[in-house]
Amino acid sequence: MTALVQPRHFKLGLAGSELNWAYAAYELDQLRETFADLADILPQYRDLSIPDTIRSTVKDPLAALNRAIQSKDSDRFTEAHRQLTASCNTCHEAYDRAVIVIQVPTVSIFPDQDFRLSTK
């Protein structure tokens, strides 16, 4: 999850913070696809059903993010992204991965990408 989901979560957060709604919509779609791929690749982890866990933890925050992006509402986006982040951490804590603490990004770790809305 760290290698696949975390960059999408990060880029989604940065796009939303820059009000780049087109790119945020793209990253949201990529994040959804990544979760779907993970559910297919790793359907079971210990006693955990990955598809069920994804549905129960991130379905609602992803839907809220979609609504915020579609309405171009920065406040709703910020809250939905925080909910998604909290859901990730709740899952980590529940399944012996509490050392993985995800946070809302504050700076970019992608110096080669501009997350601002392009005027080109």
Phi, psi and omega in degrees: 000318183302316183287332186256315185277318187302315178298324179292317177301315182297309182294323176300314179299316180293319179299316179295321180293335177266003180061029178269080189294325179296316180288324177299319178298319178299311181294325176298316177298318179296321179295316177300315179297322179296316177299317179298317178298317179297320179297325178285317184288318184231076184291339183222132172230115188052238179264013187259125172278112182298314178301317179295320180294317178300314179299317186281339184255321188245353181302308182294313177299323178294321177295319178295322176297318179300315179297319180295319180294315181298324180269358180054046183254105184299317181296315178295322178298311181303315180294317180295322179292323175296320178297317178299315180299315178297322178297318177300313182293324177299317178296316180301316180296320183290334185238046169060033176229034183296343177289345177266101182248115180268143177227163175292131183295143178245337176220159180274138172259010180244079185294345181266008180231133177262119183269356179288157177295123180283139177264003181277000000 
